[in-house]
Amino acid sequence: MLSTPKILNPEAQTLELYSEALQTQDGGFGDMGEIGIQYLVGELNYNLGKYEDAIKCYAAVIYSNDKDFRPDIVKMARDRWQD
């Protein structure tokens, strides 16, 4: 009998792919930059109930050396961190 492959919900699958991209790619994230992808990973963690992981991602955005690149994303991370 064949085993059924593990099916992730769309948010979990996206989280897995974005997290992998952050670990393996050096740049190439388009207009959002790495800071934007890091914020999205935080949002996905938050939506999946992984609050500690989400906070780590928001902190990485807020304290990033690239925070001047996308101040709008830094503001969103700060706002979410305070929730």
One Martini backbone bead per residue (centre of mass of N, CA, C, O) as a GRO file, in nm:
protein
   83
    1MET     BB    1   0.096   0.037   0.024
    2LEU     BB    2   0.063   0.363  -0.026
    3SER     BB    3   0.173   0.656   0.076
    4THR     BB    4   0.072   0.957   0.182
    5PRO     BB    5   0.140   1.260   0.131
    6LYS     BB    6   0.219   1.539   0.281
    7ILE     BB    7  -0.026   1.788   0.355
    8LEU     BB    8  -0.027   2.122   0.336
    9ASN     BB    9  -0.115   2.406   0.403
   10PRO     BB   10  -0.066   2.694   0.242
   11GLU     BB   11   0.081   2.844   0.474
   12ALA     BB   12   0.285   2.620   0.548
   13GLN     BB   13   0.411   2.599   0.268
   14THR     BB   14   0.503   2.892   0.244
   15LEU     BB   15   0.679   2.895   0.493
   16GLU     BB   16   0.875   2.679   0.400
   17LEU     BB   17   0.973   2.825   0.140
   18TYR     BB   18   1.065   3.097   0.262
   19SER     BB   19   1.263   2.984   0.468
   20GLU     BB   20   1.444   2.847   0.263
   21ALA     BB   21   1.518   3.102   0.103
   22LEU     BB   22   1.658   3.254   0.339
   23GLN     BB   23   1.883   3.024   0.376
   24THR     BB   24   1.982   2.996   0.049
   25GLN     BB   25   1.963   3.293  -0.031
   26ASP     BB   26   2.130   3.581  -0.196
   27GLY     BB   27   1.892   3.740  -0.267
   28GLY     BB   28   1.639   3.808  -0.504
   29PHE     BB   29   1.352   3.960  -0.374
   30GLY     BB   30   1.315   4.225  -0.482
   31ASP     BB   31   1.132   4.487  -0.358
   32MET     BB   32   1.120   4.359  -0.065
   33GLY     BB   33   1.329   4.190   0.015
   34GLU     BB   34   1.439   4.029   0.289
   35ILE     BB   35   1.262   4.188   0.490
   36GLY     BB   36   0.989   4.107   0.362
   37ILE     BB   37   1.015   3.801   0.394
   38GLN     BB   38   1.052   3.803   0.698
   39TYR     BB   39   0.774   3.922   0.755
   40LEU     BB   40   0.608   3.696   0.621
   41VAL     BB   41   0.707   3.476   0.809
   42GLY     BB   42   0.587   3.604   1.059
   43GLU     BB   43   0.291   3.601   0.966
   44LEU     BB   44   0.268   3.297   0.924
   45ASN     BB   45   0.335   3.218   1.211
   46TYR     BB   46   0.104   3.373   1.342
   47ASN     BB   47  -0.132   3.228   1.184
   48LEU     BB   48  -0.016   2.936   1.306
   49GLY     BB   49   0.067   2.996   1.624
   50LYS     BB   50   0.387   3.092   1.607
   51TYR     BB   51   0.479   3.333   1.809
   52GLU     BB   52   0.785   3.310   1.864
   53ASP     BB   53   0.869   3.306   1.566
   54ALA     BB   54   0.742   3.574   1.493
   55ILE     BB   55   0.906   3.756   1.683
   56LYS     BB   56   1.181   3.691   1.557
   57CYS     BB   57   1.111   3.812   1.281
   58TYR     BB   58   1.041   4.099   1.370
   59ALA     BB   59   1.316   4.155   1.500
   60ALA     BB   60   1.482   4.118   1.240
   61VAL     BB   61   1.353   4.360   1.102
   62ILE     BB   62   1.401   4.591   1.312
   63TYR     BB   63   1.734   4.507   1.332
   64SER     BB   64   1.810   4.560   1.057
   65ASN     BB   65   2.036   4.692   0.826
   66ASP     BB   66   1.775   4.733   0.608
   67LYS     BB   67   1.549   4.928   0.736
   68ASP     BB   68   1.574   5.175   0.525
   69PHE     BB   69   1.457   5.032   0.271
   70ARG     BB   70   1.171   4.944   0.454
   71PRO     BB   71   0.985   5.122   0.669
   72ASP     BB   72   0.704   4.994   0.634
   73ILE     BB   73   0.783   4.710   0.736
   74VAL     BB   74   0.889   4.792   1.011
   75LYS     BB   75   0.621   4.906   1.112
   76MET     BB   76   0.459   4.643   1.090
   77ALA     BB   77   0.637   4.484   1.288
   78ARG     BB   78   0.595   4.666   1.532
   79ASP     BB   79   0.287   4.645   1.546
   80ARG     BB   80   0.278   4.332   1.577
   81TRP     BB   81   0.460   4.303   1.828
   82GLN     BB   82   0.240   4.468   2.012
   83ASP     BB   83  -0.004   4.249   2.004
   0.00000   0.00000   0.00000
